[in-house]
Amino acid sequence: MSEWLTREEALARLKVRPQTLYAYVSRGRIGMRPDGADPRRSQYRADDIAALATRRARGRSPQAIAESAIAWGEPAITTAISTVLHGRLVYRGKDAVALAATATLEEAASLLWASGAAISFASLTPSIVRESGTPTAFARLSALAAAGRPSLGRRPGMLQQDGASATSVLATSLGASPGAEPVHERLARGWSVDAAGADLIRKALVLLADHELNASTFAARVAASTGAPIVACLLAGLAALTGQRHGGAGAAAIALVEDAERLGPDETIARWLAHD
């Protein structure tokens, strides 16, 4: 939920006069709404004010522009794929949460990739994966990356085919059953999950389809900027995802819950706090 500020708070954060604040509102740069407690007063969207204050503080000197490319350790790159707008994740103009209510990962990929054709992550050949998991994913993607074609200069349709193929291999490596169904159904069958669980997988995949510029997404984009094969870009993202401060935190959370179920919450918390 977005935070809203009073006029006095907005003026203090921006360090401007009231006339300037009203000008920002009239230009659509700051959201405004009536104060629920006093309709005669207005409230101003804190996210908009914070973004505007940051831009004003940076200025336009060459040094400030260079520093703005990496702000507080977070990369800042212009992209049409996704953004966070007023606390909502947006994929090419569509609210990701609303999209996840019904869309499959394939449909989300078609939107993100601006594809004019349907996307399929099908795997129609019998699986040769004997043991699924992250090590298998690394091994299979590495083999494909070594033989992959560079992405630089190739047509979007060809890159989309490479992306679909790499995603299919990744899903199979992580336990998805062979088949032509949407990938969430293949994963559910491979993981022995019921229909309700399959729908949760579908929603999660759509919501996780792009994260603008978190660590793994940024790693994949850096690899792509070099013209590396699409599967190598996916491998770069997967490598970053395994870090304990990123995707690895999920595995740690699962281990914490399992310990709590086995040992009880008090002993588990004591043991975890005692870890280095």
C-alpha positions in Angstrom: 0.0 0.0 0.0 1.4 3.4 -1.0 2.3 5.9 1.7 0.7 9.4 1.5 2.2 12.6 3.0 0.7 15.9 4.2 1.5 19.1 2.3 3.9 20.1 5.0 5.7 16.8 4.8 5.9 16.9 1.0 7.3 20.4 1.1 9.9 19.5 3.7 11.1 16.4 1.7 11.3 18.3 -1.6 12.6 21.6 -0.1 10.4 23.6 -2.4 7.7 26.3 -2.1 4.0 25.4 -2.3 3.7 26.8 -5.8 6.3 24.4 -7.0 4.6 21.4 -5.3 1.3 22.3 -7.0 3.1 22.6 -10.4 4.5 19.1 -10.0 1.0 17.8 -9.2 -0.5 19.6 -12.3 2.1 18.0 -14.5 1.3 14.6 -13.2 4.7 14.1 -11.6 3.2 13.7 -8.1 0.0 11.9 -7.2 -2.5 13.7 -5.0 -5.7 12.7 -3.2 -8.1 14.3 -0.7 -7.2 13.7 3.0 -9.8 11.2 4.4 -9.8 13.0 7.7 -10.2 16.5 6.3 -11.4 16.8 2.6 -10.2 20.4 2.6 -6.7 19.2 2.7 -4.7 17.1 0.3 -2.2 14.2 0.6 0.7 13.5 -1.8 2.1 10.2 -2.9 5.4 9.5 -1.0 6.9 7.3 -3.8 6.5 10.1 -6.3 8.1 12.6 -3.9 11.0 10.3 -3.1 11.8 9.7 -6.8 11.5 13.4 -7.6 13.7 14.3 -4.6 16.4 11.8 -5.7 16.4 13.3 -9.2 16.7 16.8 -7.9 19.5 15.9 -5.5 21.6 14.2 -8.3 21.4 17.2 -10.6 22.7 16.9 -14.1 26.5 17.2 -13.7 28.5 14.5 -15.5 29.6 13.0 -12.2 26.0 12.9 -10.9 24.8 11.3 -14.2 27.5 8.6 -13.9 26.7 7.9 -10.3 23.0 7.6 -11.0 23.7 4.6 -13.2 24.4 2.6 -10.0 22.5 4.1 -7.0 23.1 2.6 -3.6 24.3 -0.6 -5.2 21.2 -1.0 -7.4 21.5 -0.8 -11.2 19.4 1.7 -13.0 18.8 0.9 -16.7 16.0 2.1 -19.0 13.7 -0.8 -20.0 10.3 -1.3 -21.6 9.9 -4.8 -20.2 8.8 -4.1 -16.6 8.7 -1.5 -13.9 7.4 -0.9 -10.4 4.8 1.8 -10.5 3.2 3.0 -7.3 4.1 -0.2 -5.5 2.8 -2.4 -8.3 4.8 -4.7 -10.6 4.0 -3.9 -14.3 4.8 -6.0 -17.4 4.7 -3.9 -20.5 1.8 -1.9 -19.2 -0.1 -4.8 -17.6 -0.4 -5.3 -13.9 1.5 -8.5 -13.0 -0.8 -9.4 -10.2 -3.9 -9.1 -12.4 -2.1 -11.0 -15.1 -1.2 -13.8 -12.7 -4.9 -14.4 -12.0 -5.4 -16.3 -15.2 -2.3 -16.2 -17.4 0.2 -19.0 -17.9 4.0 -18.5 -18.0 3.9 -19.0 -21.7 1.4 -16.1 -22.1 3.5 -13.9 -19.8 6.5 -14.7 -21.9 4.7 -13.8 -25.1 3.9 -10.4 -23.5 7.4 -9.8 -22.1 9.1 -10.9 -25.3 6.6 -8.9 -27.5 6.1 -12.0 -29.5 3.5 -12.1 -32.2 3.2 -15.9 -31.9 2.3 -18.2 -29.1 5.2 -19.3 -26.9 5.6 -23.0 -25.9 7.9 -24.5 -23.3 6.9 -28.1 -24.3 9.2 -31.0 -24.1 7.9 -33.9 -26.2 10.9 -36.2 -25.9 11.2 -38.7 -23.0 13.2 -37.1 -20.2 16.8 -38.3 -19.8 17.1 -36.6 -16.4 17.7 -39.2 -13.8 18.0 -36.8 -10.9 16.4 -33.4 -11.0 17.6 -30.3 -9.2 20.0 -27.3 -9.4 23.1 -29.4 -10.2 21.3 -31.0 -13.2 20.1 -27.6 -14.4 23.7 -26.2 -14.3 25.0 -29.2 -16.1 22.5 -29.2 -18.9 22.4 -25.5 -19.4 26.2 -25.3 -19.4 26.4 -28.0 -22.2 23.8 -26.0 -24.3 25.6 -22.7 -23.6 28.9 -24.1 -24.9 27.3 -24.9 -28.2 24.9 -22.0 -28.3 24.7 -19.4 -31.0 25.5 -15.7 -30.1 22.5 -13.6 -29.6 23.9 -10.4 -31.1 22.5 -9.5 -34.5 19.9 -12.3 -34.7 16.2 -11.9 -35.4 13.8 -11.6 -32.4 11.9 -14.7 -33.5 15.1 -16.8 -33.4 16.0 -15.5 -30.0 12.5 -16.3 -28.7 13.0 -19.9 -30.0 16.3 -20.1 -28.1 14.6 -18.7 -25.0 11.7 -21.1 -25.2 14.1 -24.1 -25.7 16.3 -23.0 -22.8 13.3 -22.5 -20.5 12.0 -26.0 -21.4 15.4 -27.6 -20.6 15.5 -25.7 -17.3 12.0 -26.9 -16.3 12.8 -30.5 -17.2 16.1 -30.3 -15.3 14.1 -29.2 -12.2 11.7 -32.1 -12.4 9.0 -31.2 -15.0 7.5 -34.2 -16.8 7.7 -34.4 -20.6 4.6 -33.1 -22.4 3.0 -30.3 -24.5 1.0 -28.8 -21.6 1.9 -25.4 -20.1 5.0 -25.6 -18.0 3.2 -25.2 -14.7 1.2 -28.4 -15.4 4.4 -30.3 -16.4 6.1 -29.2 -13.1 3.0 -30.1 -11.1 3.0 -33.6 -12.6 6.7 -34.1 -12.1 6.5 -32.9 -8.5 3.3 -34.9 -7.8 1.3 -31.8 -7.0 -2.5 -31.6 -7.3 -4.6 -29.2 -9.4 -4.7 -26.6 -6.7 -1.0 -26.7 -6.3 -0.5 -26.5 -10.0 -2.5 -23.3 -10.1 -0.3 -21.8 -7.4 2.8 -22.8 -9.4 1.3 -21.0 -12.4 0.7 -17.8 -10.5 4.1 -17.9 -8.9 5.8 -18.4 -12.3 3.9 -15.4 -13.8 4.7 -13.2 -10.8 8.4 -14.2 -11.0 8.7 -13.9 -14.8 10.6 -10.7 -14.5 12.0 -8.7 -11.6 13.1 -5.6 -13.4 16.7 -5.3 -11.9 17.2 -7.7 -9.0 20.5 -9.5 -8.8 19.7 -12.5 -11.1 17.7 -10.5 -13.6 20.6 -7.9 -13.8 23.1 -10.7 -14.2 21.2 -12.2 -17.1 20.9 -8.8 -18.8 24.6 -8.1 -18.4 25.3 -11.4 -20.1 22.8 -10.6 -22.9 24.5 -7.2 -23.4 27.6 -9.0 -24.5 25.8 -10.9 -27.2 26.1 -14.2 -25.3 23.8 -17.1 -26.3 20.4 -16.9 -24.7 21.0 -20.1 -22.7 24.2 -18.6 -21.3 22.2 -15.6 -20.2 19.8 -17.9 -18.4 22.8 -19.7 -16.8 24.2 -16.3 -15.6 20.9 -15.5 -14.0 20.7 -19.0 -12.4 24.2 -18.6 -11.0 23.3 -15.3 -9.3 20.0 -16.8 -8.0 21.8 -19.5 -6.0 23.5 -16.9 -3.7 22.5 -17.0 0.0 21.5 -13.4 -0.2 19.1 -14.0 -3.2 17.4 -17.3 -4.2 19.4 -19.3 -1.7 17.5 -17.5 1.1 14.4 -19.5 0.1 16.1 -22.8 0.8 17.3 -21.4 4.1 13.7 -20.4 5.0 12.5 -23.9 4.2 15.2 -25.4 6.4 14.2 -23.1 9.2 10.6 -24.2 9.0 11.6 -27.9 8.8 13.8 -27.5 11.9 10.9 -25.8 13.7 8.6 -28.6 13.0 11.2 -31.2 14.2 12.7 -29.4 17.2 10.1 -26.8 18.1 10.3 -23.1 17.5 12.3 -22.0 20.6 15.1 -24.5 20.2 15.2 -23.8 16.4 15.5 -20.1 16.9 18.2 -20.5 19.5 20.2 -22.8 17.2 19.9 -20.5 14.2 20.9 -17.5 16.2 24.0 -19.4 17.3 25.1 -20.0 13.7 28.0 -18.0 12.3 
